Amino acid sequence: MSISVRGKKLHVASAGGSMDGHVNGTKGRLYSVYKGNRYAVTRWKMAKFASAGMTKFAYVDWKLNKRFYNGEWLCIEFNKANGTPCAKIHR
């Protein structure tokens, strides 16, 4: 699994993530963690499937155009995989 965050300083223009494999019913969502509290950023979204050579993966993307606090963590989770990769938002 991986997360990709695009933006400048504390402003996040878009974010997304991917996981290995094509599994029907795969959904992903973003959440943030700030000062030990977890906040939902997006709702569950159905993943799209893609292939690159022999590698198959599922991915989701969002256009957020949202400002986050300095030191806030932006994380992604998938309903069909364990683990939640995160990226730290900083100046």
Secondary structure, 3 states (H helix, E strand, C coil): CEEEEEEECCEEEEEEEEEECCCCCCEEEEEEEECCEEEECCCCEECEEEEECCEEEEEEEEEEEEECCCCCEEEEEECCCCCCCEEECCC
